[in-house]
Each structure stands twice: as C-alpha cells, then as structure tokens.
Amino acid sequence: MIDIRRVFFHAEDIFHEFGPPPATPLRRGYVAGVLANPYAGRYEPDILPMMAQLNEVGIELARGLLKHMDVPAERIEGYGKGALVGGAGELEHGALWHVPGGYAMRELLGWKGDHAAAGKDGARSQPGNALAIVASAKKVAGPGATLDVPLTHINASYVRSHFDAIEARVPGAPRADELVVILAMSTGPRVHARVGGLKAADIAQWDGLR
Amino acid sequence: MPAKIRKLVVQVDEIRSEMGKTVSPPTRKALAMAVIENPYAGHYAESLDELTAIGEELGGLLGSRCVEALGIAPEQAQSYGKAAIVGEAGELEHAAAILHPKLGAPLRKAVGKGAALVPSSKKQGGIGTAVDVPLGHKDAAFVRSHFDAIEVRVPGAPRADELVVILAMSTGPRVHARVGGLKAADIAQWDGLR
C-alpha cells in the first residue's frame, strides 16, 4: 500500500494564442502525486513489487484528474504521463509508472482491450477508446523541477493535431527520496493546429497508431 | 473594457503528510490565474483605470474559481493572497493597478467575508517567471500559523504585452504549524489584525 504524500492538480483553459478562438476553449490538465521512493539510496535488483502497488495510485490519480478537469470522459482526446525521480533514486524507478499510470488512465477513458476487430470487408471498427500508447517522459530531478509531459491522441498516436506537451511541476517536490508520478489529459488539438497530417476524423485502422 | 483573457489556470495542492506525519484533514491550497492582455503595454499612461476595472472583475472570477476548485463553502477558506506578474512591455505599476484598488471587495465576497488585508506580491518578468504568492489569515493578519506562501508560474506566460494575475487560498494553516503566536481560535479584535 503506497501512501500518496501530496497531490497536485492543474487545469487550464486556453482561449486562443493570438489566432481565432475556438468555439470551445481547449482544456488541458495534469495531476501529480508525490510518493516516497522505497528504493532511494541503494541499488535494489527487484523493483517490480512496487509496480503492482502503483496500480491503486494510478486509479486514484486518473479519477482525480478527470474530476479536476471537470469534463465527461468522452471529451478527453489527448493523454500523456511522466515521472520525476528525486536525486537519491534512479531513472529506472520512474519507469515503474509506465504500466500502472498508462493503464489506469486508459481503463478510465474506455479501453476495452487491444483487439481491433476486422469487419467483413477487412475494414476495422472502433473497438473502444484509449487505443493508443500513452506517451511519456521522465527524468531524475530536484525539487520544483519541470517536466514537459508529451500529449498524443488517445486513439491514434499519429494524429498530428494532437501532438502537444504540457509542462508540469510541483513546487518543492521531488525531494531526494521521493517520486512524482504524473498523468495528463487534454480535450482537443493544439489551439490553432494547422500543420496537416492525419486528422482525428480520419482514424481508420483502430490499431492505436492510425 | 472586460479583461481579454487568453488562458485560465486552476491548481490545487493537497498535502496529506509531511516528514512522515499525517496531516488530517489534508491541507488544500488553490491557485487561480488569468493570463490577460495588458492594455497599457509599450506606452506610459497616466490613468490606469482599465486595469483597475480588470482587477475588480478578476477578483470575483478567480476568487470563485479557487473556492470551486477546493470544493468548499466560501467561509471555509481560511487564508488568501494575491500576486501579479507584468510582462516586459509593462511597468510594475500596472500590477499595482490590478491588485490594490478594487480587487479585494469581490475576492472577500467570494470567501464569505475577510477583514484582513490581502497579502500580495508583484514582479516584472519574462515568460515562465515564477512568483511566490503570500498567504495570510483572512480575518486577522497577525495569525502566525497562517503566514505562508505558495510558488506559482504559468508556462508560456506572460508574454511581453501580458499580465498574469493570481489569487491563492488555503483551507488551513501551514502544515504542522508550531511556532506559536496568535492562533486563529484567539482572534478577538476583529479589526483585520488580531
């Protein structure tokens, strides 16, 4: 059972960036949980027990973020995750967050498993939501460090309009023996996206990529 | 002229334990920030009335955003604070025009009431500049347990012709406050000080 020492929520509405304002402002947000790093200060060969314990942390933080975003789950179009490891830990400790963080958020947003069913004509239908891998970033850092958390479309990683990033930080964390685990969501494309590429409306493979 | 808001940000910081000792109930602090156009950027204006009006508007908007984010009744907010960051093409007095003349009344309304001065800080800075927002007890400025501060920054703001306006609130004293002084329970003068 992992104690979350501190939870930090951030939500923002972007009305424009000096271009035409969209009908609905873009909402983006992140949640950061500050945890003790049980492996700080030493090399521990087997760190997998903590990965299982992080499942509950992932579920709590994903739900908390969606609540703080204050939109229905159906409106979330982009996601990302990340971790900051305090100086007495190693980067690999941050990697423990990949599975519990990613799957907690994907479950919440409607993931029904990886299977993408092929129809009679070979065309694939949408088997659920949150089909795409959750993009991530991590680093070892001191208190108050920033992490640029990548965001990509929840159903197809190649949707260009949704390539984005949100800068996350928790003042005063992580301390040397702490971890900061982060989840991020957004409700749409970059506010004035216009560099072409695959559009969300043209997702057809439903394989998490295109 | 209403504020031209480019971005609104709300943050909540919930502290559940510190130094291995539980904080019960957890202390929650909220921050609400608006990134706005500075109507006086790049030139000297004798009257800063537009910014004063914007301050009044944002006192209500950001004050209620903090209360909503904390999920509390207005009077449950125990401390408050305010700050502004002026982009490079503005002057520090622009922050003063927003923060000092008219922002307080709607903010106090958002927290039920508030007899104490709203502590403030201001600075000029580039994009991503951080500011430490002071917090003080909303009914009595001398309540020592509630002297606090919270650090904040908005990535990507302020641009040169923008301002970042910030309100902060807390549901409690510093975590594990224990350096004595006037306690909130002992407020007796109701003069905003003690």
Boltz contact constraints between the chains, C-beta under 6 A:
constraints:
  - contact:
      token1: [A, 5]
      token2: [B, 16]
      max_distance: 6.0
  - contact:
      token1: [A, 5]
      token2: [B, 17]
      max_distance: 6.0
  - contact:
      token1: [A, 6]
      token2: [B, 15]
      max_distance: 6.0
  - contact:
      token1: [A, 7]
      token2: [B, 14]
      max_distance: 6.0
  - contact:
      token1: [A, 8]
      token2: [B, 13]
      max_distance: 6.0
  - contact:
      token1: [A, 9]
      token2: [B, 12]
      max_distance: 6.0
  - contact:
      token1: [A, 10]
      token2: [B, 11]
      max_distance: 6.0
  - contact:
      token1: [A, 11]
      token2: [B, 10]
      max_distance: 6.0
  - contact:
      token1: [A, 12]
      token2: [B, 7]
      max_distance: 6.0
  - contact:
      token1: [A, 12]
      token2: [B, 9]
      max_distance: 6.0
  - contact:
      token1: [A, 13]
      token2: [B, 8]
      max_distance: 6.0
  - contact:
      token1: [A, 14]
      token2: [B, 7]
      max_distance: 6.0
  - contact:
      token1: [A, 15]
      token2: [B, 5]
      max_distance: 6.0
  - contact:
      token1: [A, 15]
      token2: [B, 6]
      max_distance: 6.0
  - contact:
      token1: [A, 167]
      token2: [B, 155]
      max_distance: 6.0
  - contact:
      token1: [A, 171]
      token2: [B, 151]
      max_distance: 6.0
